[in-house]
Amino acid sequence: MKKGLENLTLFGLGVISGAVVGAIDVSTTGLPLLSGYLEFATLSKVKLKDTDFGDIMGDVVKGHLGYLTGVAIPFGIKYHNEIYNFVEGVLK
C-alpha cells in the first residue's frame, strides 16, 4: 500500500510541476524551451552508480513520464486545432 501511494505521489508531482512549466512556456514563447531545458538538465544529472539500477530507473521513468504528461497538457490545450487538423490529414 505504501509503495503504491509513493508511486502515485511521484507521478502526480511530476504532472503538476510539468503543467506549471508547460504553462509558462505556452504563455511566453509558445515553444518548449524552459521545459526542454529542465528535462535535459535533470536527465543529465541522474547518477546510477550508487544505487540499485532497477529501483532508481523505475522512479526516474515515473517522474519523467509524469513531468512530460504535465508539459503536454498546456500545449495540447493551446494547439488542439492544429493537432486535430494534422491527425485528420494523416487519416485521410
N, CA, C and O atoms as CSV, one atom per row, in Angstrom:
chain,resi,resn,atom,element,x,y,z
A,1,MET,N,N,0.828,-1.196,0.000
A,1,MET,CA,C,0.000,0.000,0.000
A,1,MET,C,C,0.872,1.260,0.000
A,1,MET,O,O,0.614,2.206,-0.744
A,2,LYS,N,N,1.908,1.257,0.846
A,2,LYS,CA,C,2.769,2.433,0.935
A,2,LYS,C,C,3.515,2.675,-0.380
A,2,LYS,O,O,3.650,3.819,-0.812
A,3,LYS,N,N,4.000,1.604,-1.019
A,3,LYS,CA,C,4.725,1.740,-2.289
A,3,LYS,C,C,3.801,2.272,-3.392
A,3,LYS,O,O,4.217,3.096,-4.207
A,4,GLY,N,N,2.545,1.798,-3.416
A,4,GLY,CA,C,1.585,2.295,-4.399
A,4,GLY,C,C,1.294,3.771,-4.212
A,4,GLY,O,O,1.163,4.507,-5.190
A,5,LEU,N,N,1.193,4.212,-2.964
A,5,LEU,CA,C,0.959,5.625,-2.675
A,5,LEU,C,C,2.163,6.469,-3.078
A,5,LEU,O,O,2.003,7.580,-3.585
A,6,GLU,N,N,3.372,5.943,-2.854
A,6,GLU,CA,C,4.575,6.665,-3.272
A,6,GLU,C,C,4.624,6.807,-4.789
A,6,GLU,O,O,4.992,7.863,-5.303
A,7,ASN,N,N,4.253,5.742,-5.509
A,7,ASN,CA,C,4.248,5.801,-6.971
A,7,ASN,C,C,3.242,6.822,-7.476
A,7,ASN,O,O,3.540,7.566,-8.410
A,8,LEU,N,N,2.071,6.874,-6.885
A,8,LEU,CA,C,1.044,7.836,-7.280
A,8,LEU,C,C,1.480,9.259,-6.970
A,8,LEU,O,O,1.249,10.166,-7.770
A,9,THR,N,N,2.103,9.463,-5.824
A,9,THR,CA,C,2.566,10.796,-5.436
A,9,THR,C,C,3.665,11.277,-6.368
A,9,THR,O,O,3.658,12.436,-6.784
A,10,LEU,N,N,4.615,10.398,-6.705
A,10,LEU,CA,C,5.710,10.779,-7.591
A,10,LEU,C,C,5.189,11.188,-8.963
A,10,LEU,O,O,5.612,12.207,-9.508
A,11,PHE,N,N,4.280,10.408,-9.521
A,11,PHE,CA,C,3.706,10.738,-10.826
A,11,PHE,C,C,2.888,12.023,-10.749
A,11,PHE,O,O,2.971,12.860,-11.648
A,12,GLY,N,N,2.098,12.191,-9.687
A,12,GLY,CA,C,1.271,13.392,-9.526
A,12,GLY,C,C,2.092,14.661,-9.400
A,12,GLY,O,O,1.748,15.690,-9.981
A,13,LEU,N,N,3.178,14.588,-8.643
A,13,LEU,CA,C,4.047,15.757,-8.526
A,13,LEU,C,C,4.697,16.093,-9.860
A,13,LEU,O,O,4.893,17.264,-10.183
A,14,GLY,N,N,5.032,15.065,-10.634
A,14,GLY,CA,C,5.589,15.294,-11.962
A,14,GLY,C,C,4.591,15.980,-12.880
A,14,GLY,O,O,4.951,16.886,-13.631
A,15,VAL,N,N,3.326,15.545,-12.821
A,15,VAL,CA,C,2.286,16.159,-13.661
A,15,VAL,C,C,2.066,17.611,-13.270
A,15,VAL,O,O,1.952,18.479,-14.136
A,16,ILE,N,N,2.008,17.875,-11.985
A,16,ILE,CA,C,1.766,19.255,-11.521
A,16,ILE,C,C,2.929,20.170,-11.895
A,16,ILE,O,O,2.715,21.263,-12.420
A,17,SER,N,N,4.163,19.728,-11.627
A,17,SER,CA,C,5.304,20.583,-11.960
A,17,SER,C,C,5.443,20.754,-13.475
A,17,SER,O,O,5.796,21.835,-13.946
A,18,GLY,N,N,5.171,19.708,-14.228
A,18,GLY,CA,C,5.219,19.819,-15.682
A,18,GLY,C,C,4.159,20.759,-16.231
A,18,GLY,O,O,4.414,21.508,-17.174
A,19,ALA,N,N,2.963,20.721,-15.637
A,19,ALA,CA,C,1.891,21.611,-16.088
A,19,ALA,C,C,2.245,23.073,-15.822
A,19,ALA,O,O,1.937,23.947,-16.632
A,20,VAL,N,N,2.881,23.332,-14.703
A,20,VAL,CA,C,3.278,24.713,-14.390
A,20,VAL,C,C,4.341,25.191,-15.377
A,20,VAL,O,O,4.235,26.289,-15.922
A,21,VAL,N,N,5.354,24.377,-15.606
A,21,VAL,CA,C,6.422,24.765,-16.540
A,21,VAL,C,C,5.874,24.866,-17.962
A,21,VAL,O,O,6.241,25.777,-18.704
A,22,GLY,N,N,5.001,23.938,-18.344
A,22,GLY,CA,C,4.395,23.996,-19.675
A,22,GLY,C,C,3.541,25.237,-19.858
A,22,GLY,O,O,3.537,25.836,-20.934
A,23,ALA,N,N,2.816,25.631,-18.815
A,23,ALA,CA,C,2.007,26.852,-18.898
A,23,ALA,C,C,2.888,28.082,-19.055
A,23,ALA,O,O,2.529,29.020,-19.767
A,24,ILE,N,N,4.043,28.082,-18.390
A,24,ILE,CA,C,4.978,29.201,-18.547
A,24,ILE,C,C,5.496,29.246,-19.978
A,24,ILE,O,O,5.583,30.316,-20.580
A,25,ASP,N,N,5.843,28.064,-20.527
A,25,ASP,CA,C,6.323,28.014,-21.910
A,25,ASP,C,C,5.260,28.482,-22.894
A,25,ASP,O,O,5.554,29.262,-23.800
A,26,VAL,N,N,4.043,28.021,-22.727
A,26,VAL,CA,C,2.961,28.391,-23.650
A,26,VAL,C,C,2.664,29.879,-23.571
A,26,VAL,O,O,2.415,30.517,-24.594
A,27,SER,N,N,2.687,30.436,-22.369
A,27,SER,CA,C,2.327,31.840,-22.224
A,27,SER,C,C,3.463,32.790,-22.633
A,27,SER,O,O,3.201,33.959,-22.918
A,28,THR,N,N,4.699,32.321,-22.668
A,28,THR,CA,C,5.792,33.219,-23.048
A,28,THR,C,C,6.136,33.094,-24.526
A,28,THR,O,O,5.909,34.034,-25.287
A,29,THR,N,N,6.678,31.956,-24.948
A,29,THR,CA,C,7.146,31.827,-26.322
A,29,THR,C,C,6.278,30.919,-27.181
A,29,THR,O,O,6.263,31.056,-28.404
A,30,GLY,N,N,5.572,30.014,-26.573
A,30,GLY,CA,C,4.815,29.027,-27.332
A,30,GLY,C,C,5.660,27.839,-27.753
A,30,GLY,O,O,5.176,26.931,-28.429
A,31,LEU,N,N,6.923,27.847,-27.353
A,31,LEU,CA,C,7.848,26.753,-27.654
A,31,LEU,C,C,8.291,26.103,-26.339
A,31,LEU,O,O,8.350,26.776,-25.311
A,32,PRO,N,N,8.599,24.820,-26.360
A,32,PRO,CA,C,9.006,24.146,-25.118
A,32,PRO,C,C,10.469,24.400,-24.762
A,32,PRO,O,O,11.246,23.454,-24.643
A,33,LEU,N,N,10.846,25.647,-24.593
A,33,LEU,CA,C,12.233,25.981,-24.301
A,33,LEU,C,C,12.595,25.707,-22.848
A,33,LEU,O,O,13.564,24.996,-22.585
A,34,LEU,N,N,11.849,26.247,-21.910
A,34,LEU,CA,C,12.139,26.064,-20.495
A,34,LEU,C,C,11.924,24.614,-20.084
A,34,LEU,O,O,12.754,24.039,-19.379
A,35,SER,N,N,10.828,24.028,-20.514
A,35,SER,CA,C,10.548,22.649,-20.127
A,35,SER,C,C,11.570,21.682,-20.715
A,35,SER,O,O,11.968,20.727,-20.048
A,36,GLY,N,N,11.994,21.911,-21.933
A,36,GLY,CA,C,13.019,21.072,-22.543
A,36,GLY,C,C,14.353,21.205,-21.839
A,36,GLY,O,O,15.048,20.211,-21.629
A,37,TYR,N,N,14.719,22.432,-21.470
A,37,TYR,CA,C,15.973,22.642,-20.756
A,37,TYR,C,C,15.947,21.953,-19.399
A,37,TYR,O,O,16.913,21.290,-19.021
A,38,LEU,N,N,14.851,22.103,-18.665
A,38,LEU,CA,C,14.768,21.469,-17.348
A,38,LEU,C,C,14.795,19.951,-17.448
A,38,LEU,O,O,15.409,19.292,-16.608
A,39,GLU,N,N,14.144,19.386,-18.454
A,39,GLU,CA,C,14.158,17.935,-18.651
A,39,GLU,C,C,15.570,17.457,-18.972
A,39,GLU,O,O,16.022,16.456,-18.417
A,40,PHE,N,N,16.265,18.154,-19.853
A,40,PHE,CA,C,17.632,17.784,-20.214
A,40,PHE,C,C,18.567,17.903,-19.011
A,40,PHE,O,O,19.394,17.021,-18.781
A,41,ALA,N,N,18.443,18.979,-18.250
A,41,ALA,CA,C,19.315,19.178,-17.096
A,41,ALA,C,C,19.082,18.100,-16.039
A,41,ALA,O,O,20.032,17.625,-15.417
A,42,THR,N,N,17.841,17.718,-15.838
A,42,THR,CA,C,17.536,16.689,-14.852
A,42,THR,C,C,18.053,15.330,-15.295
A,42,THR,O,O,18.651,14.607,-14.498
A,43,LEU,N,N,17.834,14.977,-16.542
A,43,LEU,CA,C,18.303,13.688,-17.038
A,43,LEU,C,C,19.824,13.595,-17.057
A,43,LEU,O,O,20.374,12.508,-16.874
A,44,SER,N,N,20.509,14.704,-17.273
A,44,SER,CA,C,21.964,14.671,-17.320
A,44,SER,C,C,22.576,14.526,-15.932
A,44,SER,O,O,23.748,14.167,-15.819
A,45,LYS,N,N,21.815,14.795,-14.876
A,45,LYS,CA,C,22.341,14.715,-13.521
A,45,LYS,C,C,22.010,13.404,-12.814
A,45,LYS,O,O,22.421,13.215,-11.669
A,46,VAL,N,N,21.283,12.496,-13.455
A,46,VAL,CA,C,20.925,11.231,-12.830
A,46,VAL,C,C,22.166,10.362,-12.723
A,46,VAL,O,O,22.821,10.068,-13.723
A,47,LYS,N,N,22.482,9.954,-11.495
A,47,LYS,CA,C,23.640,9.094,-11.261
A,47,LYS,C,C,23.126,7.713,-10.886
A,47,LYS,O,O,22.342,7.573,-9.947
A,48,LEU,N,N,23.555,6.715,-11.601
A,48,LEU,CA,C,23.073,5.352,-11.384
A,48,LEU,C,C,24.133,4.446,-10.762
A,48,LEU,O,O,23.910,3.239,-10.670
A,49,LYS,N,N,25.265,4.974,-10.337
A,49,LYS,CA,C,26.346,4.142,-9.816
A,49,LYS,C,C,26.067,3.612,-8.414
A,49,LYS,O,O,26.328,2.441,-8.138
A,50,ASP,N,N,25.543,4.449,-7.525
A,50,ASP,CA,C,25.491,4.129,-6.108
A,50,ASP,C,C,24.262,3.335,-5.675
A,50,ASP,O,O,24.250,2.801,-4.566
A,51,THR,N,N,23.256,3.242,-6.489
A,51,THR,CA,C,22.022,2.586,-6.072
A,51,THR,C,C,21.696,1.425,-6.992
A,51,THR,O,O,22.340,1.213,-8.020
A,52,ASP,N,N,20.692,0.695,-6.597
A,52,ASP,CA,C,20.233,-0.421,-7.417
A,52,ASP,C,C,19.606,0.123,-8.694
A,52,ASP,O,O,18.732,0.988,-8.645
A,53,PHE,N,N,20.053,-0.383,-9.829
A,53,PHE,CA,C,19.644,0.137,-11.133
A,53,PHE,C,C,18.136,0.045,-11.344
A,53,PHE,O,O,17.525,0.997,-11.830
A,54,GLY,N,N,17.520,-1.094,-10.984
A,54,GLY,CA,C,16.094,-1.295,-11.220
A,54,GLY,C,C,15.225,-0.341,-10.422
A,54,GLY,O,O,14.251,0.200,-10.946
A,55,ASP,N,N,15.567,-0.129,-9.166
A,55,ASP,CA,C,14.757,0.750,-8.313
A,55,ASP,C,C,14.832,2.197,-8.768
A,55,ASP,O,O,13.807,2.871,-8.878
A,56,ILE,N,N,16.027,2.673,-9.031
A,56,ILE,CA,C,16.167,4.080,-9.412
A,56,ILE,C,C,15.597,4.343,-10.795
A,56,ILE,O,O,15.016,5.403,-11.026
A,57,MET,N,N,15.748,3.409,-11.714
A,57,MET,CA,C,15.209,3.627,-13.056
A,57,MET,C,C,13.685,3.678,-13.044
A,57,MET,O,O,13.088,4.467,-13.776
A,58,GLY,N,N,13.056,2.849,-12.227
A,58,GLY,CA,C,11.603,2.898,-12.123
A,58,GLY,C,C,11.123,4.257,-11.636
A,58,GLY,O,O,10.163,4.810,-12.172
A,59,ASP,N,N,11.790,4.795,-10.620
A,59,ASP,CA,C,11.417,6.107,-10.096
A,59,ASP,C,C,11.694,7.210,-11.103
A,59,ASP,O,O,10.894,8.134,-11.250
A,60,VAL,N,N,12.818,7.119,-11.796
A,60,VAL,CA,C,13.166,8.129,-12.799
A,60,VAL,C,C,12.143,8.130,-13.926
A,60,VAL,O,O,11.681,9.188,-14.352
A,61,VAL,N,N,11.794,6.956,-14.401
A,61,VAL,CA,C,10.836,6.857,-15.507
A,61,VAL,C,C,9.467,7.386,-15.083
A,61,VAL,O,O,8.835,8.123,-15.839
A,62,LYS,N,N,9.001,7.024,-13.888
A,62,LYS,CA,C,7.691,7.503,-13.418
A,62,LYS,C,C,7.673,9.017,-13.264
A,62,LYS,O,O,6.713,9.675,-13.663
A,63,GLY,N,N,8.728,9.564,-12.688
A,63,GLY,CA,C,8.788,11.011,-12.507
A,63,GLY,C,C,8.830,11.765,-13.822
A,63,GLY,O,O,8.151,12.781,-13.975
A,64,HIS,N,N,9.615,11.285,-14.771
A,64,HIS,CA,C,9.747,11.985,-16.046
A,64,HIS,C,C,8.522,11.806,-16.928
A,64,HIS,O,O,8.155,12.724,-17.661
A,65,LEU,N,N,7.888,10.657,-16.873
A,65,LEU,CA,C,6.644,10.499,-17.633
A,65,LEU,C,C,5.554,11.415,-17.088
A,65,LEU,O,O,4.777,11.981,-17.856
A,66,GLY,N,N,5.494,11.561,-15.778
A,66,GLY,CA,C,4.547,12.500,-15.192
A,66,GLY,C,C,4.844,13.927,-15.605
A,66,GLY,O,O,3.932,14.691,-15.923
A,67,TYR,N,N,6.131,14.289,-15.602
A,67,TYR,CA,C,6.536,15.639,-15.997
A,67,TYR,C,C,6.172,15.914,-17.452
A,67,TYR,O,O,5.622,16.969,-17.769
A,68,LEU,N,N,6.478,14.966,-18.337
A,68,LEU,CA,C,6.175,15.158,-19.761
A,68,LEU,C,C,4.673,15.194,-20.011
A,68,LEU,O,O,4.209,15.919,-20.891
A,69,THR,N,N,3.915,14.423,-19.250
A,69,THR,CA,C,2.458,14.483,-19.360
A,69,THR,C,C,1.956,15.862,-18.950
A,69,THR,O,O,1.095,16.438,-19.615
A,70,GLY,N,N,2.493,16.386,-17.862
A,70,GLY,CA,C,2.100,17.715,-17.413
A,70,GLY,C,C,2.462,18.801,-18.400
A,70,GLY,O,O,1.690,19.740,-18.597
A,71,VAL,N,N,3.623,18.693,-19.026
A,71,VAL,CA,C,4.038,19.688,-20.028
A,71,VAL,C,C,3.136,19.615,-21.254
A,71,VAL,O,O,2.830,20.640,-21.862
A,72,ALA,N,N,2.713,18.416,-21.617
A,72,ALA,CA,C,1.893,18.250,-22.827
A,72,ALA,C,C,0.493,18.836,-22.676
A,72,ALA,O,O,-0.123,19.208,-23.675
A,73,ILE,N,N,-0.016,18.926,-21.465
A,73,ILE,CA,C,-1.386,19.410,-21.254
A,73,ILE,C,C,-1.565,20.852,-21.745
A,73,ILE,O,O,-2.470,21.094,-22.544
A,74,PRO,N,N,-0.743,21.828,-21.304
A,74,PRO,CA,C,-0.940,23.202,-21.816
A,74,PRO,C,C,-0.718,23.324,-23.317
A,74,PRO,O,O,-1.415,24.088,-23.984
A,75,PHE,N,N,0.246,22.582,-23.855
A,75,PHE,CA,C,0.478,22.629,-25.302
A,75,PHE,C,C,-0.697,22.020,-26.056
A,75,PHE,O,O,-1.074,22.513,-27.119
A,76,GLY,N,N,-1.278,20.952,-25.515
A,76,GLY,CA,C,-2.455,20.342,-26.137
A,76,GLY,C,C,-3.650,21.269,-26.135
A,76,GLY,O,O,-4.421,21.305,-27.094
A,77,ILE,N,N,-3.802,22.022,-25.053
A,77,ILE,CA,C,-4.912,22.970,-24.975
A,77,ILE,C,C,-4.722,24.102,-25.981
A,77,ILE,O,O,-5.667,24.486,-26.671
A,78,LYS,N,N,-3.501,24.637,-26.067
A,78,LYS,CA,C,-3.264,25.765,-26.972
A,78,LYS,C,C,-3.332,25.354,-28.442
A,78,LYS,O,O,-3.892,26.082,-29.261
A,79,TYR,N,N,-2.770,24.199,-28.781
A,79,TYR,CA,C,-2.654,23.790,-30.178
A,79,TYR,C,C,-3.619,22.672,-30.550
A,79,TYR,O,O,-3.309,21.864,-31.426
A,80,HIS,N,N,-4.783,22.607,-29.906
A,80,HIS,CA,C,-5.710,21.496,-30.168
A,80,HIS,C,C,-6.246,21.515,-31.601
A,80,HIS,O,O,-6.454,20.450,-32.181
A,81,ASN,N,N,-6.471,22.675,-32.180
A,81,ASN,CA,C,-6.957,22.731,-33.569
A,81,ASN,C,C,-5.904,22.217,-34.554
A,81,ASN,O,O,-6.227,21.478,-35.483
A,82,GLU,N,N,-4.649,22.610,-34.347
A,82,GLU,CA,C,-3.579,22.157,-35.223
A,82,GLU,C,C,-3.377,20.645,-35.111
A,82,GLU,O,O,-3.153,19.966,-36.113
A,83,ILE,N,N,-3.457,20.127,-33.890
A,83,ILE,CA,C,-3.305,18.684,-33.675
A,83,ILE,C,C,-4.443,17.933,-34.363
A,83,ILE,O,O,-4.220,16.914,-35.016
A,84,TYR,N,N,-5.660,18.444,-34.210
A,84,TYR,CA,C,-6.811,17.798,-34.844
A,84,TYR,C,C,-6.676,17.796,-36.370
A,84,TYR,O,O,-6.933,16.781,-37.017
A,85,ASN,N,N,-6.274,18.933,-36.941
A,85,ASN,CA,C,-6.110,19.018,-38.398
A,85,ASN,C,C,-5.005,18.092,-38.898
A,85,ASN,O,O,-5.130,17.500,-39.969
A,86,PHE,N,N,-3.926,17.965,-38.128
A,86,PHE,CA,C,-2.845,17.074,-38.512
A,86,PHE,C,C,-3.300,15.612,-38.504
A,86,PHE,O,O,-3.036,14.873,-39.452
A,87,VAL,N,N,-3.977,15.202,-37.442
A,87,VAL,CA,C,-4.456,13.830,-37.347
A,87,VAL,C,C,-5.485,13.540,-38.443
A,87,VAL,O,O,-5.480,12.463,-39.039
A,88,GLU,N,N,-6.355,14.498,-38.699
A,88,GLU,CA,C,-7.349,14.326,-39.760
A,88,GLU,C,C,-6.685,14.190,-41.131
A,88,GLU,O,O,-7.112,13.383,-41.957
A,89,GLY,N,N,-5.642,14.982,-41.366
A,89,GLY,CA,C,-4.911,14.894,-42.630
A,89,GLY,C,C,-4.167,13.583,-42.788
A,89,GLY,O,O,-4.087,13.048,-43.893
A,90,VAL,N,N,-3.626,13.060,-41.710
A,90,VAL,CA,C,-2.911,11.784,-41.777
A,90,VAL,C,C,-3.877,10.638,-42.033
A,90,VAL,O,O,-3.551,9.706,-42.769
A,91,LEU,N,N,-5.053,10.695,-41.439
A,91,LEU,CA,C,-6.015,9.597,-41.570
A,91,LEU,C,C,-6.726,9.595,-42.915
A,91,LEU,O,O,-7.344,8.592,-43.274
A,92,LYS,N,N,-6.659,10.689,-43.670
A,92,LYS,CA,C,-7.341,10.744,-44.972
A,92,LYS,C,C,-6.597,10.039,-46.037
A,92,LYS,O,O,-7.046,10.000,-47.182
